[in-house]
Amino acid sequence: MVTKSVLKPASIKLSRAELQAKIDKIFEEATYQNECLVNIYKIIFPNWSRIDKIHGYPVVGCKLWLYICKKFIEFNAKHHPECTNGIWLNNGFSSSRTLKNWEIDMSQCSVTYYN
């Protein structure tokens, strides 16, 4: 029998430089948009392999959201010029002007984990 538990995710404490380096590496190494998206989520949810479902979305500062969005635009222009940036717009994080530019707020989401 598979058991599950719903928990608030842990806060992520990365500096702007650390976060930017991780994001840049993701886009340098990926071939497809979905790889980029999943690997960005893995930064925020380090126990990715234990996750059954994420409820809600992480909320990030506007500069971080725009940085990731621009990375998707550049990635698609290079690898998939026929594609739009829909994966980030439809499945990426929310953004808020009330947060600092590179801040990540996990209070609006919870995660169902496999035990």
Secondary structure in CASP SS format (residue, H / E / C, confidence):
PFRMAT SS
TARGET T0000
AUTHOR 0000-0000-0000
METHOD secondary structure of the structure
MODEL  1
M C 1.00
V C 1.00
T C 1.00
K E 1.00
S E 1.00
V E 1.00
L E 1.00
K C 1.00
P C 1.00
A C 1.00
S C 1.00
I C 1.00
K C 1.00
L C 1.00
S C 1.00
R H 1.00
A H 1.00
E H 1.00
L H 1.00
Q H 1.00
A H 1.00
K H 1.00
I H 1.00
D H 1.00
K H 1.00
I H 1.00
F H 1.00
E H 1.00
E H 1.00
A C 1.00
T C 1.00
Y C 1.00
Q H 1.00
N H 1.00
E H 1.00
C H 1.00
L H 1.00
V H 1.00
N H 1.00
I H 1.00
Y H 1.00
K H 1.00
I H 1.00
I H 1.00
F C 1.00
P C 1.00
N C 1.00
W H 1.00
S H 1.00
R H 1.00
I E 1.00
D E 1.00
K E 1.00
I E 1.00
H E 1.00
G C 1.00
Y C 1.00
P C 1.00
V E 1.00
V E 1.00
G E 1.00
C H 1.00
K H 1.00
L H 1.00
W H 1.00
L H 1.00
Y H 1.00
I H 1.00
C H 1.00
K H 1.00
K H 1.00
F H 1.00
I H 1.00
E H 1.00
F H 1.00
N H 1.00
A H 1.00
K H 1.00
H H 1.00
H C 1.00
P C 1.00
E C 1.00
C C 1.00
T C 1.00
N C 1.00
G H 1.00
I H 1.00
W H 1.00
L H 1.00
N H 1.00
N H 1.00
G C 1.00
F C 1.00
S E 1.00
S E 1.00
S E 1.00
R C 1.00
T C 1.00
L C 1.00
K C 1.00
N C 1.00
W C 1.00
E C 1.00
I E 1.00
D E 1.00
M C 1.00
S C 1.00
Q C 1.00
C C 1.00
S E 1.00
V E 1.00
T E 1.00
Y E 1.00
Y E 1.00
N C 1.00
END
